[in-house]
């Protein structure tokens, strides 16, 4: 049977479902729904030239690729292509065809340095090496069983108030400013600058996986200074999309306080599994997550290659 690669059709529900199902099978540690697939396709900044490719065999989606230009980086010519193939349909040529299509598309857009995430498994690493990629930093996926015990909720320090993102529904700009400040220090191969509030609202604030009621925000003197952003799939799975604190308030345990509050809220809301991720060198955050009870379940390695 022949494998073909094409663009995801946003007006065909089966495409979004097939894309989401493939992502969940290949990467069960990240949340994906048809709604989140379509949201990402239709709400990312136009300058990202974001595309979602599918590899199809005999009418069935067996592989996916998310392709984009790093438009919000101060360094031009960078892009990414993250490719995932269903574990039971590997070695059919889908991954190579998706990669070649992504490289051709990004090359036409002026991308000269291509980044991709690769699962730390022999077959996946060999695929990246064959295609000329070199390994760089790595990250852990972690899982927490929310049906078990959680650390008890700590007393909220004097002068600190815990709120939810839902409390900022009328004006989320303070959360945008917090996100921009906290994200600036996140480990990354590509530096990112959050400067476009309207784009952030469309891409992040309106994201269908964002659960505003379970996202906890630490506020001091009316200003959000730390938060733990919660994603849920509408069923029983919860993920921490971002936990951070602005520099001036670090070292006070506010991010830990917010995350613990969010996890307790998630369990009370019926979530049974929690997922998060950490750069493998981020020992302080890994230690905090292990304190919550998270266990490492997989590793992913960032790879890079020059195009042209």
N, C-alpha and C positions, 0 to 999 in steps of 0.2 A: 504494500500500500504506500502511496505517495504522501509525503508531508509537505504541506504548503504553509507559508507565513503570510499573514494579512493584518490589517488594522482591526482592532476591536470596533464593532458597530454599536454605537451608543443607543441606537433606537431598537436594537434587538435584545430583548431580555435574556435570551439563552446565552448570548455572548458574555454578558456581565456575570451570569451564574457560572458559566464554564470557567471564566477567568478566576473568579473567587474560589471555586472548588479546587482548581489546580493549585492556587497559592496556598490554600489550607493544607492540602495533601503534601506539598513539597516543603512547606514551612509552617508547621502546626503551632509554632510559638508566637505567631503574629496574627492579629485579628484581621479578618477580611469578610466583607459582605458585598453582595451585588451593588448595594447603595453606595458603599464607600468606593468601590471601583469606579462607578460612574461619576461620583463627586470629584474624585481626583482628576479624572479625564477632563471634566468640564470647568473646573474651578481653579486650576493652577494658572499662574501668571502667563500671559501669552508669550513673553520672552523666553520662557522655559522650553517652548516648543515640545511640550510633553506629549508623548504618545504611548499607547498600549498596544503591543503586538501580541497576536496569538498564533501558535503553531497548531495546525489542524491536521488530523489524520482520519480519513474515512468519515469526515463530518464531525469528528469529536475533537474538542480542544484538549491538547495534551501538554502544552507548554505556553509560557507567558514571558513577556519582557516589558519592563517599564523603562522608557527612554526619555532623557531630558538633558537640556543644557543648563549649566550652573549659572543662570543669569544674575543671581543675587550675590555672586562672588566678585570681589574686587580684581581677581585675576581672570582674564578672558581665556577662552579656548578650552574650558573644562566641561566635561559632561559625564553622564552615567548611563549604564545599561544593566539592570538587574534582571537576571534570567532564571526562571525556575521551570523545571519539567517534572511532570508526575513521576514519582518513583517507579511505578510499574510500567512506564512507557519510555524509559531511558534507552539510549543506544539505538534510537530510530532516526537520528539525525536532526531532531527538533532543536536541540540546544545550539548546534553549530549554525543552523540556518537562521535562527533568531539573532544570534550574535552578528552574523554577516550582514543581515538586513539593518540591524541597529547601527553598526559601524558605518555603513554606507550613508545612512540618513544623517547621522551626526557629523560625518565628514563634510557633507554638503553644507552643513550649518557652521562650519568653521571650527569644530571641536578637534583639538590635536592631542588631548590627554583624556583617556577614558578610564573611569573607575567602575568597579563592580564588586558586589559582595558574593562570596563563595562559601558554601558550607564546608566546614573542616572535616571532610570525609575523603578518603583516598580517590574515589572516582571523580568527585567534584574538583579537587585540587589538581588532579591530572588533566582534566579538561582545560582549566585555566592555564596551566603550564604549556600545553600543546598549542594554545592560541596566543602565546607570547606575553602573557601577563606575569607580573612579579608581585609577590605578596608584600603587604605593608602591615598596618595595624590589625588587630583582631578584637572581637567582642563576644561576650557570653550572652546566651539566652538563659533566663532563670524562670522557674515556675514555683508557685506557692499554692498549696492546698488550702483553700479558704474554709473548708469544713473543719479544719483543725483549730488549734489554739492560736491566738494572736497576742502579741505583747499588750498588756493593759494600757488603756488610754492614760496619758500623763496629764498632770495639772497644767493648764495653760498659764504661762508666765504673766505677771502683771504687765499691763500695757500692751499685751498682744490679744488679738481677737481672731478667732477662726470663723471664716465665712465659706460659702461655696461660690463657684463661678456663676451660679444662677442668680446670686445677689447683684451681679454686675450686668444683667441682661439689658438694662436700659442704656448703659454706657460701658462697653468692654474695653475702652482705650487704656485704662490703668493696667489691665491684664496684658494688653499688647506691649506696653512699656516694660512690664515685668518679664514677659517672655523674651523680648529683645535683649534685655540686660543679662538674663540668666543664660540664654543660648549663646551669647558671645564667647563664653568660656567652655562650651561643650567640646570634647575631643572630636576632631574632624580632619579629614584630608583636604577639605575644601572650606575655606573661610566664608562665612555667611554673614550678611548684614541685613537686619530687619529694619527697613526704612519706610515701607509702604503699608500704612495702616489699613486702607481699603482692601488691599490684596490679602492681608492677614485675616481680615474678617471673613472674606469669601473662602479662603483656603482652610483656615484653622477653626475660627469661631463657629462657622456653619457646617463643620465636618460632621457627617452623620454618626460617626462612632463616638464623638465627644459627648460625655455625660456630665453636664454642668452641675447636676445635683450631687454627684460623687467626686467632683473636683474640689479639693480643699485649698483655700487661700489663707495665708497668715497675713494679718493686717496690723500695722503699727501706725498710730496717729493718722488713721484714715488712708494710709498708703499700703497697697499690696507689696510685700517684700519677699514672700516665699510661697511656693505652691507645689501641688502634686496633681498633675493633669490626668484625668481618668477617661479611658476609652472602654466602651462595652459593646458587645455584639447583639444586644437585645435579647439574649438568652441567659447563659450562665457564665460567660467568659469576660474577664476584666483585664485591662492592661494599663500600666503606667506609661503614658506617652512622654512625660517630661516631669522631672522633679528638680527644683532649683531655688536658689536664693540670690538676691542682689548682693554684690560684694560687701557693702557696708554693714550687712546684717548676718554675715556668715560666722560660723563658730558658736552660734547660740542654740543649735538644734532645731531650728524652725522648720527646715525641710523635712526632717525626721518626724517632727510633730504633725506636720500637714499630711505626710504620707500615711502615718498610722491612723489618723482620723479618717482618711479616705478609704483605707482598707476595711476599717470597722463599718463604715457606711456601706461599702460594697457587699460585705457579708450579710448585713442586715437587709439589703435589697435583694438577696437571693443569688448572688454570684458565688460560684463554687471553685473557680480557678482564677489565679492571678498570674500575669506574665510581666516581665520587665527585661531590660537589657542593660549591660554595662561594658564599657571598654575594659579589656582584660587588664590594663594597667591602672585602672581606677580602684585601687585597693580600699580606700576609705568608703566608697559607695558600695562596693561588693560586701564589705564587712557589715555595713548597715543593713543591706538586703538579707544577708544571712541571719542577722539578728532578728529580722522579721520572720524568718523561717523559709526564705526562698532557697531553692536548690538549683544548681547549675544543670541544665538539661541539654545544651548544645553550644557549639561555637561556630562563629562565622568569621571569615578572614577577608579583609578588604584587599583587592588587587587593582593594579594599575598597568596600563600600557600606552605607549605613544602610537597615535594613528598616523598614517601616511608613510 
